[in-house]
Amino acid sequence: MSVELHLKGQVKPHVSFDPGGFISLWGTKGEAVRGSVEIINEHETPLKVIGVDNDLPGRVTWRLEEVRPGFVYGLEVEDISEKAGDYTAHLTIRTDNPKKPRLTLTVRGEIKEK
């Protein structure tokens, strides 16, 4: 005898990015090229962002703002490239939530010459 079980439901993430976990920075060298996401805590317990690690500091910089303390953060990313070219960077957001201690945001840059 076999039993077949079907489940249907909605999975709620602990933390999400809005609009998504990816930022595209397209522009011309020397111009301000920025993108942003919101980091949204989807649970009742407050979350604290305790740091952001940048694996490509010569290409991008970031600024974090607490929009709704413990629940919503704004993260702005800016291209600071001194030369044209394409790149992929990763920002690792560290939190105090043991279920989601690290979040990864991918930054894709395409910077052209003037």
Secondary structure, 3 states (H helix, E strand, C coil): CCCCCCCCCCCCCCEEEECCCEEEEEEECCCCCEEEEEEEECCCCCCCEEEEEECCCCCEEEEEEEEECCCEEEEEEEECCCCCEEEEEEEEEEECCCCCCEEEEEEEEEEECC
